[in-house]
């Protein structure tokens, strides 16, 4: 879990250091409102995820949000 935790901490730091919009549209027309709340719930779930982090659907959603934020700079 050490490496996964490091990745989780890095992504948390990323979101804490960037301006997060209230709404965002992810691929496949997934519309998220209250993005900050969604991110917080995702991290709670991810921290209890018992298998490979790359297989966690909410981890994938967080990476998609990061990708969108990076592309909007």
C-alpha angles and dihedrals in degrees: 000000000000097000093041090051090051090053091047092051091048092052092046089053090049093054092044091054098048134069108253118208120226092236133028136175115223127196116288090036095286105162116198123193121192092026093184091056091046091051092051093050091047092054092049090053095042093053088061094044107125103197137047110329092222089065095055110107092210092051088055090051091052090051089050090052090050091050091052093048091049092050093050094060 
